[in-house]
Amino acid sequence: MRLFSTQRREGAEEETRFPVSRRFLRIGLLLLAMMGLAQGITAVPLSTAAAYIPPQQTAIDPRFGAIESFWAPAEAAELGVGFERILFYWNEIQPAGPNDWNTLHVHEEWLAEARAHNRQVLGLLKNTPRWATDGEFASGVPRGLYLPIDDPGNLWANYVRRVAQYYGPLGVHNWIVWNEPDIAPHVYGHEFAGSTEDYYRLVKVTYQVMKQADPQAKIHIGGMTHWHDTGYLRRFLQVVVNDPEAAENNYFFDALTFHIYFRPETIPGIVGNAFGVQQQLGISPMKAVWINETNARPSMDPEWPVQVQAFHLDLEQQAWYIPQAYALGFYAGASHIGFYKLVDINMNPGDESWGLIRPYDFSKRPAFYAYKHTIKYLAGFQYPIRREQSNTHYLFSFTRPQGVTRVMWARTTAPVDLRVPALAASGVLVDLITGVETPITPSGGFYNIRLEGQRCRNGECLIGGPPVFLVEAGVAPESIPTSPPPAAAAPATATPEGTGAAGATVAATTAITGTVSTTGTVAVAGVSVTAADATDAPATETATTRPTNTPRPTRTPSPTPVPTDTPTVIPTNTAVPPTSTTAATEVAALPPPTALPPVIEETAVAGVIPADQASYWFLGVGLGLGLLLVGVVIWRRR
């Protein structure tokens, strides 16, 4: 069949005289045009989501994540995102039966782009196809789950094996087993209909099969909401340790994950509880804890208005939430923290929008810049992290190769004036949203810094005031001043519920039920927190305000091991409110962070063609030129 039809009469004669040469010329020109078009599409993207972004030339800290970064790769690169999560829906990959294999569900271009930017991928495995379960679609227990992993009737094992074999070579080695298994059936957001024992079997089979097919594989427990069922983690881990095969097989998982929203001050209690329960049940070494979903969705975005029943927050408060959640989370021992999410896709006006980027025009919210600057000034931080807490404020000190970054914010509606000890001759105050650096010099060895108060609405004081970054360059860790704590401050001691990472003491009532008495206190990360601070929303409130079933792609960094012994707590005094007494600051002896992965430096054609596509590009150009040359030679000879 002709590739080109000669419909126009004026060209018919030449087409008849030189049919072969014409075809070679036209095919050659077509191939060259296609190569040029391909390069043009790559160099000038028609949409942000489809763009190829050249790899960065700076190291990426894998501990800072953004969910579904593949939808906006240029913006993810601008942020310096270190990991993302992608959904691998079983019912989409094998929709009709075990012989199906739909690789278009997760585009390989997404994975290649993530590798080019040194962004690790967490794959989330979920959604049982109708043909693979006797239960309900998506949440039903896979048929044959309790058969041996090499039995053809174990449908889940067969699927997981194929996933590992196909996606392991493409760079996906971290896998989350299902999503939010702690949400019970018949509750909004429910995703897994099996029992706790069924979920453990799901995890165990995944671990055994994945490790056989891909020795680099890491298995993560599905992200737990905590507040839907505060006792779920303990029940699940009890099932794990009751398995006589578990201890000698790394307990059949590598990391725990959580989804924590809206109230940053609940993060240390949830993370500390995760370590404390592991310690009590004798899991050694303890597993790393990831927070792979966190956010405080704004309800008052003038460009995307929504109606909500609770958690009334403006755009600035969403921005303030980010450094608060990350400082509290990393201090408590979370090894990685991911923001949910980078951008919302396919949303209807009035839907709750969670993204750093708006869904309709990809415009950036203030939170985008807040996260960008949080990563910029905290990336590469080293342990220990120093923290000061009082009734009026928080202050965290992050030591980095470049110096020390201190993050501080008010916990009251009234402004707080601090005298912060200087570590260098001068420093800069960073505006969280604009990134503007304002030089500041100490007076009498102290910086005088005012923290603006928090905002409360409808009785909800969810987030602290606007955070302030104080950055001092060239400061050695040993230069941070330390002194004995005030006489009234008692040393942290473990309760019967056990001690988690960073010396986090978790009170029994909070660790297990999520409630405390109205007059009691809860010791979190070695510091006394009032009952009002420790109390969070009940599960019913959270269930109607957080994302659960939003489809998303995946990616995961390797977990950082958590120390098994009780860390040393070193008291230190830093910022001092001039008119109030502050609690002792403490140093959390956490494990060192995972070494930053090397930058993947891939050469490119004309600065825009990916290295892994260059060979095809050259082949196409060469073939096109060759056919063009043959056509010219034949034409000239005739």
DOLODO-646245 format. One record per residue (C-alpha): x, y, z; residue in one letter. Coordinates in steps of 0.02 Angstrom, whole numbers, plus 50000, padded with zeros to 5 digits. Example, Ala and Ser with C-alpha at 12.3 -4.5 7.8 and 13.67 -1.06 7.14 Angstrom:
% DOLODO-646245
506154977550390A 506844994750357S 
% end
This chain:
% DOLODO-646245
500005000050000M 500645017349958R 501195028050104L 500725043650009F 499285045049888S 499545055749734T 497845063749723Q 498395079649633R 498455078249445R 499995089249426E 501055076849522G 500455061049436A 501705061449293E 503255062649404E 502575049349520E 502435037549370T 504175041349304R 505135039549466F 504075028849586P 505525020949682V 506575036449705S 505035046249757R 504625033649890R 506375033649962F 506415052549962L 504735053950046R 505055040250173I 506725048150217G 505955065350235L 504555057950339L 505775049650459L 506795065550476L 505225075650509A 504665063150640M 506345064050728M 506275082950724G 504495082850790L 504985070950929A 506405082250979Q 505285097450970G 503985089251082I 505355085051206T 506145102251201A 504525112251205V 503235102151303P 501415104551261L 500925100151439S 501855099951601T 501405081951640A 502145075551476A 503775085251487A 505475077251502Y 506535086851625I 508435085551613P 509205078251771P 509725090051908Q 511545092651947Q 511325093452135T 511085079752264A 509305075952314I 508825072152494D 507745056452481P 506825060252643R 505715073852567F 504315067252458G 502815073152357A 501465060952307I 501125058952120E 502565069852066S 502475062451891F 500975073551851W 502075089051865A 503895083651841P 504575101151811A 503815107351974E 504425091852067A 506185095552005A 506015113652059E 505545107952234L 506955095152245G 505775080752285V 506675064852339G 505275052052326F 503515049952259E 502145036952266R 501275029052117I 499715018052124L 499825000752046F 498004995352031Y 497894976452013W 496184978051930N 496934989751799E 498524979851765I 497604963051753Q 495794968251720P 495114952151644A 496214938151709G 497954932351762P 498604932651583N 498234951251560D 499664963451576W 499224981751548N 500824991851567T 499935007851511L 499205009451686H 500915015051749V 501855023551610H 503675018751596E 504045036951552E 503545041551730W 504815029451800L 506175035151680A 505865053251726E 505955049051911A 507605039951887R 508305054651789A 507955065951938H 508555053652069N 506785052652137R 506375036152219Q 504695028052182V 503535019852307L 502355007752223G 500665005552307L 499874988552271L 497974987952292K 496254984452215N 495774966252190T 495004962752018P 493284954752016R 493974938851941W 495244936752083A 494124937252238T 492564929452311D 492294945652407G 491894963152352E 492764971852208F 494384981052252A 494374977052439S 494074958252435G 495374945752497V 496264938052346P 495754920152309R 497044907052357G 497994918752473L 498384905052599Y 499044892752469L 500944890952451P 501734905452359I 502244894152213D 500484887152192D 499634893352032P 498044895552134G 498834909152241N 498294923452129L 499074937152234W 500764928452236A 500724926352048N 500314944652021Y 501614951252143V 502954940252065R 502594947251893R 502574965151959V 504294962652039A 505024954651884Q 504394968351769Y 504574984251873Y 506134979651973G 507254982051820P 506374998751791L 506955004851962G 505445001652074V 506024992052228H 504924999152366N 503154992552382W 501724997252496I 500504983052527V 498754990252509W 498145006752580N 497445011452751E 497044993852811P 496505000952980D 494875007952908I 493534995052950A 492234988652825P 490654999352809H 491655014952857V 491975028652730Y 493685026152652G 493725007352686H 494924998352568E 495294980852634F 493884969052685A 494944955452764G 495394952452945S 497014957853028T 497644940052999E 497164941252815D 498124957452799Y 499654949852880Y 499564935252759R 499464947852615L 501034956352680V 501954940052711K 501604933252537V 502144949852461T 503774949652559Y 504204931652516Q 503814933252330V 504594950452307M 506224945652393K 506384930352280Q 506054940152121A 506984956052170D 508264955152312P 508244974252321Q 506384974752361A 505784983452519K 504034980052587I 503044993652676H 501494991252781I 500005000452706G 499855018352767G 498825018852927M 497715033352976T 497925029553163H 496335038453216W 495135026553131H 495755012553243D 497095017453368T 497374999353419G 497594992353244Y 499494993653240L 499684984053403R 498484970453347R 499354968753180F 501094967853255L 500474955253383Q 499934944053239V 501654946453163V 502654941553317V 501504926653348N 502084919153183D 503514907353227P 504324910953058E 504294929953077A 505804934053185A 507034924453077E 506314932452919N 506424950852964N 504594950053020Y 504114949752836F 504124968652814F 505364983052810D 504434999052859A 502845005852939L 501925020252856T 500655032952918F 499475046052848H 499355061052966I 498365076852931Y 497905094152996F 498645093953173R 500545093853167P 500715092253355E 499955074753348T 501385068453241I 502655065053381P 501395054753479G 500915043953329I 502705041153274V 503295038253452G 501895025653479N 502455016053323A 504185013953397F 503535010653572G 502384996353518V 503794988453420Q 504924989153571Q 503624981753687Q 503304967153569L 505154963553550G 505344968153366I 507204970453346S 507914979553256P 506414991153252M 505704995853083K 505825013053009A 504275023953013V 503755033752859W 502445047452847I 501995046152664N 500435057052674E 500295073352767T 499435089952731N 498225102852796A 497035105752653R 496515124052630P 494645126952625S 494795145652594M 495695146652427D 494855161052331P 495335152652167E 494625135652220W 493215138152346P 492535122852439V 491265119852576Q 491875109252723V 491175104652893Q 492815105352987A 494635110452971F 494355128152906H 496065133852847L 496725147252731D 498145146352607L 499435153452726E 499005140652860Q 499295126552736Q 500995134252702A 501375135852889W 500915117652916Y 502335111152809I 503895115952911P 502955112153072Q 502495094553017A 504215090852948Y 505155097553099A 504045087953222L 504055072253114G 505925071153086F 506265075053268Y 505085061053322A 506035048653216G 505105047853049A 506385042852919S 505435050152768H 503975062152751I 502925064352594G 501705078352557F 499985073352490Y 500055078952356K 500945088652220L 499435092252110V 497615086952100D 497085079851933I 495355077951856N 494415087151992M 492725095451980N 492465113152046P 492005112252230G 492985096152263D 494245096852404E 495915101252327S 497445095552423W 498855099652304G 500305111552314L 499755115552136I 497955119552088R 497075107151974P 496345118451841Y 497825128951784D 499345121851877F 499545138251972S 500585136652129K 499875139152302R 500905147652439P 501205130152511A 502215125752356F 503485139152398Y 503435134752583A 503895116852541Y 505235122652419K 506075133052553H 505845119752687T 506785107452578I 508095120452531K 508535124952710Y 508335107752790L 508975095852655A 510525086252708G 510175088752893F 511115077653014Q 510645070253180Y 510455074653321P 509055087253300I 508915099253446R 507215105053506R 506525117453628E 504695117753676Q 503695128553794S 501875133153810N 502205147753694T 503315141253554H 504325127653470Y 506115129253409L 507075115653315F 508925116353267S 509455106653112F 511315104653083T 511815103952900R 513485103852809P 513185122152767Q 512825127252947G 511305127253061V 509495130753018T 508315134553161R 506445133353133V 505295141453260M 503465145953277W 502215152053407A 500955140453489R 499845154553551T 498715167453469T 499765181253545A 501475185453471P 503005178253556V 504645187753574D 506195176853585L 508015179953625R 508895166553523V 510745163053562P 511855167453415A 512975153753344L 513855164953219A 514275183253195A 512695185353092S 511295175753008G 509805177752893V 507945176652923L 507065167952779V 505295172252728D 504385155652713L 503365160352560I 504475172352461T 506155165052511G 506845182452539V 508365182052655E 508495196652776T 510175198752865P 510095199053054I 511465202553181T 511445197853365P 511425209953509S 512365204553663G 512525186953593G 510655185053555F 509495187753408Y 507875196453451N 506505187853351I 504625190153356R 503495175453314L 501765180253256E 500305171053336G 499255156853266Q 497525158453190R 496005149853264C 494295147753184R 492705140253255N 493655134853409G 494965125653304E 496775130453338C 497525117253225L 499185124453169I 500485135653250G 500905153053191G 501965157453039P 503645148353054P 505275158053049V 506885151052977F 508495157353055L 509985151752951V 511795153353006E 513195147452893A 514795138552943G 514215133353116V 514945117353189A 513745106253289P 514825107153444E 514645126053447S 512795125153490I 512715130353674P 512125118053804T 511755120153988S 510865110354125P 508965110454117P 507955120654241P 507815112354410A 505965109354387A 506195099154229A 506235080654270A 507145068354156P 506085058354035A 505665040854091T 504795026654002A 503005022254045T 502345004354040P 501905007553858E 503745009053816G 504945021353740T 505045024653556G 506345032853446A 507205048553505A 506765044353683G 504935047053646A 503955042253800T 502205036953754V 500875037053888A 499775021653893A 498105030053863T 498715040153716T 499705026053636A 498255014053634I 496645023953629T 497155041153571G 496325049653720T 496965057253881V 496155064054037S 495745082554035T 496965086054175T 498385074254130G 499935076754025T 500715066053891V 502595064453873A 503025065653689V 504835064753631A 505405067953808G 504395083953833V 502775086353927S 501305090653815V 499635095853888T 498105085153861A 497345098153745A 498875097053634D 498825078053626A 496985075953587T 496515073853404D 494905072453307A 493915056353320P 493945044353175A 492245049953112T 492835067753088E 494435062653002T 493535050552886A 492565064452801T 494015076352778T 495485066452712R 495895058152547P 495705039352538T 495265032652368N 496155044952254T 497115035452119P 498985039352123R 500635032352058P 502115026752169T 503935027752225R 504985023952382T 506695027252461P 507565014352569S 507065015552753P 508285021852882T 508555009453025P 507985015053197V 509125012253348P 508604998553467T 509395005653623D 508735020453721T 509595036153656P 510485048453766T 509495064353798V 510575079753820I 509675094953892P 510085111753818T 509375129253828N 509205139553669T 507915152953635A 507235161253791V 505625171453799P 506095187153897P 504575186454009T 504225167954028S 505055151954085T 505405139353949T 505505120553960A 507145111753934A 507735108953758T 508275091353719E 509375082853592V 508625067853505A 509985055253467A 509185048453309L 510025037653180P 511015046053042P 510025048852884P 510195037352736T 511655042752628A 511095053952487L 511025043952327P 512245048952190P 511625060652057V 511185051351897I 512105060951763E 511435055551595E 512055063551436T 510775070451316A 510655074651132V 510535093351103A 510245095051289G 508475088251281V 508465070051220I 508605057751367P 510125046451365A 509045030851366D 508195037051207Q 509725043551116A 510115027251025S 508375026750950Y 508505044850900W 510155042250809F 509485026350726L 507955035650661G 508975050350597V 510245038650517G 508915028250431L 508025043850369G 509635051250297L 510075034550218G 508405032850130L 508495050950076L 510225048150001L 509665032349909V 508175041649838G 509295055849775V 510525043749693V 509145034049603I 508305050049547W 509935057349478R 510375041349383R 508695041249298R 
% end
